[in-house]
Amino acid sequence: MTPTRRDIFKTVIAAVPASWTAFSTALAAATPGDEAYWRMVQRQFPLEDRLIYLNAANICPASRPVMDRHIEYLRDFHANPSFQNRDKYVEMRESLRGKAARMLRVDADEIAVTRNTSEGSNIVVKGIDLKPGDEVIITDHNHPSNNDSWKVRAKRDGFIVKSVPTPIPARGADELIGGIERTITARTRVIAITHLTSTTGILYPAREIAALAKRRGIWMHLDGAQTFGGLDVDLSAIGCDSYSTSAHKWLMGPLEAGLLYVRASRIPEVWPSIVTAGWTENLKGARKLEVLGQRDDPRVVALEASLDFINLIGMANVEARMRALATRAKTGLAAISNVELKTNMQPELCGGVVKFKLRNMATKRAYDVLWERHRMATSATPSGDSEGIRFSPHIYNTFEQIDRAVGAVKELAG
Ligand SMILES: Cc1ncc(COP(=O)(O)O)c(C=O)c1O
């Protein structure tokens, strides 16, 4: 049946909730880059007034426009779950794929829509052929999804996993590259590293490590949980073979939505983890890796909305603002005598994750005081080489909040 004008109008309204028009109008009227502009961006987020939320590396809030689009489509889906109404989600997923590919500078056929970084990385971990005697290089600061996942599979299939220690802070890119390079042997099949570590915020020189891997025909997997949405990630420049990320971190999107990039020439080497209705040999490119049974289509729409939200501001502007906030925090913290800063200052070695340790107070105690006395939501590693408190600010934070957080630490440092 041909859609009526009323159907089309309903679709348009669903696609553009009022918060989108309000936000884009306000953006157009504001001066990019000034504090009033960023205050207006901050107002798009439904965070509690008193809360100083500094935990983007764990979960970012979604903005109102993103939530509104999610809710609109959730309503649409449940108001009419017919095949006919749900047909449009196929096209919408392709639209998301195209936008994600453009942002990451790769081809749409190289993008799979997953549920999170863990799933994306595990698709690679489980999907590549590896045999006894083969070697996989990881680092000791990889997240379990790109660390224990390799070890579990190695136990089953008899290959070797070599873990390279991560220096804190890194003396320079050469030290990070050298650690990996020295571990490569003729048997190395995979190098699996983290683009930006969640532990101490080191930005790995992914491009140089990918070049090392490429020269030797080694698969290079990059965990991008802490980069896409915070940093302007150019995968064609980096040249890795795969990259996984989540929507609920720096992209400020929905929970349980993510993306996996696999280089076109490598896709035939990956066995799909899940084969169910909808899977065929003929699925094009990375689509053969994302089949899951019935999808939560409105959530996938919300992921596209999170890219739209960032694109309205501009990825480069988002990165510059996020970096300015993180730099303000690091500069303030580094000036406190009882604070040991574990994150690098050089822009090429850091991103939005800031880690520090108070020399005069147990980390868990400092974490509790920041929450109980100041309502500052941070994250803490209670022991080990990355012990400390983590601040991870994003565009919904202000310089004033950063200064208050640094001031609270100063008070604890005595
Ligand atoms: C570096 C890194 N990789 C992977 C993950 C896992 O992300 P998710 O739980 O969204 O799969 C995290 C989560 O904090 C992370 O920091």
The ligand as an SDF file (V2000), in Angstrom:
LIG
                    3D

 16 16  0  0  0  0  0  0  0  0999 V2000
   39.4770   -0.4440   26.7030 C   0  0  0  0  0  0  0  0  0  0  0  0
   38.1540   -1.1090   26.8760 C   0  0  0  0  0  0  0  0  0  0  0  0
   37.8080   -2.1170   26.0750 N   0  0  0  0  0  0  0  0  0  0  0  0
   36.6250   -2.7340   26.1620 C   0  0  0  0  0  0  0  0  0  0  0  0
   35.7150   -2.3600   27.1010 C   0  0  0  0  0  0  0  0  0  0  0  0
   34.4210   -3.0970   27.1760 C   0  0  0  0  0  0  0  0  0  0  0  0
   33.3850   -2.2940   26.7260 O   0  0  0  0  0  0  0  0  0  0  0  0
   31.9190   -2.9180   26.6920 P   0  0  0  0  0  0  0  0  0  0  0  0
   31.5810   -3.2810   28.0850 O   0  0  0  0  0  0  0  0  0  0  0  0
   31.1010   -1.8000   26.1510 O   0  0  0  0  0  0  0  0  0  0  0  0
   31.9750   -4.0710   25.7910 O   0  0  0  0  0  0  0  0  0  0  0  0
   36.0230   -1.3240   27.9890 C   0  0  0  0  0  0  0  0  0  0  0  0
   35.0690   -0.9350   29.0300 C   0  0  0  0  0  0  0  0  0  0  0  0
   35.3340   -0.1470   29.8900 O   0  0  0  0  0  0  0  0  0  0  0  0
   37.2710   -0.6770   27.8610 C   0  0  0  0  0  0  0  0  0  0  0  0
   37.6210    0.3190   28.6680 O   0  0  0  0  0  0  0  0  0  0  0  0
  1  2  1  0
  2  3  1  0
  2 15  2  0
  3  4  2  0
  4  5  1  0
  5  6  1  0
  5 12  2  0
  6  7  1  0
  7  8  1  0
  8  9  2  0
  8 10  1  0
  8 11  1  0
 12 13  1  0
 12 15  1  0
 13 14  2  0
 15 16  1  0
M  END
$$$$
